Amino acid sequence: MFTIEHEFDASVITLVDEGATPLQEDVTINAFAETITIEQWDPRTDSISKLTLSPNQLRDLAAALNLPEGIYHSAP
């Protein structure tokens, strides 16, 4: 399951892990004009882990999900 919300300065996508255990914590993706952040609660450290991507990195990640093993160079 996932939700999409459009805030003033970002689109926010929340991914909810459903199904068989072990389940993972929700993942929140904040898409701003200049960066994309991915956040997930880490119960081991009792804090939120945060990853920041550029729009190009997000585009490459999306492309990589559908490609076979190899080395690729994306066009600018």
C-alpha positions in Angstrom: 0.0 0.0 0.0 1.2 3.6 -0.6 -0.1 7.1 -0.2 0.6 10.2 -2.2 0.2 13.7 -0.8 1.0 17.0 -2.5 2.4 19.6 0.0 3.3 23.2 -0.7 7.0 22.4 -1.5 7.1 18.7 -2.0 5.2 15.6 -3.2 5.2 13.0 -0.3 4.9 9.3 -1.0 4.6 6.8 1.9 5.2 3.1 1.3 3.6 0.8 3.8 4.9 -2.7 4.1 2.0 -5.2 4.1 2.0 -8.9 4.0 3.9 -11.7 5.8 6.2 -10.9 8.6 8.9 -9.7 9.1 7.5 -6.3 8.1 9.6 -3.2 7.6 8.9 0.3 8.9 7.1 2.7 6.5 9.3 4.5 3.9 8.6 8.2 3.2 9.8 9.8 0.0 9.8 13.6 -0.2 10.3 14.9 -3.7 11.4 18.6 -3.7 12.5 20.6 -6.7 16.2 20.1 -6.1 16.5 16.9 -4.0 14.6 13.7 -3.1 14.8 12.4 0.4 14.0 8.9 1.5 13.3 8.3 5.2 12.7 5.3 7.4 12.4 4.8 11.1 15.1 2.6 12.5 13.9 1.0 15.8 17.5 -0.3 16.6 18.8 3.3 16.8 15.5 4.9 17.8 16.0 7.5 15.0 15.1 8.2 11.4 17.6 7.1 8.7 17.6 9.6 5.8 19.0 9.3 2.3 19.2 12.3 -0.1 19.3 11.9 -3.9 19.6 14.3 -6.7 16.9 14.1 -9.4 19.5 12.5 -11.7 20.2 9.8 -9.1 16.5 9.1 -8.7 16.1 8.8 -12.5 19.1 6.4 -12.7 17.6 4.3 -9.8 14.3 4.0 -11.6 16.0 2.9 -14.8 18.2 0.4 -12.9 15.2 -1.4 -11.5 14.4 -2.6 -15.0 17.9 -3.3 -16.4 20.0 -6.5 -16.4 23.3 -6.6 -14.6 26.0 -4.3 -16.0 27.5 -0.8 -16.0 25.5 2.0 -17.5 26.0 5.7 -18.2 22.9 7.8 -18.4 22.5 10.6 -20.8 22.6 14.2 -19.4 
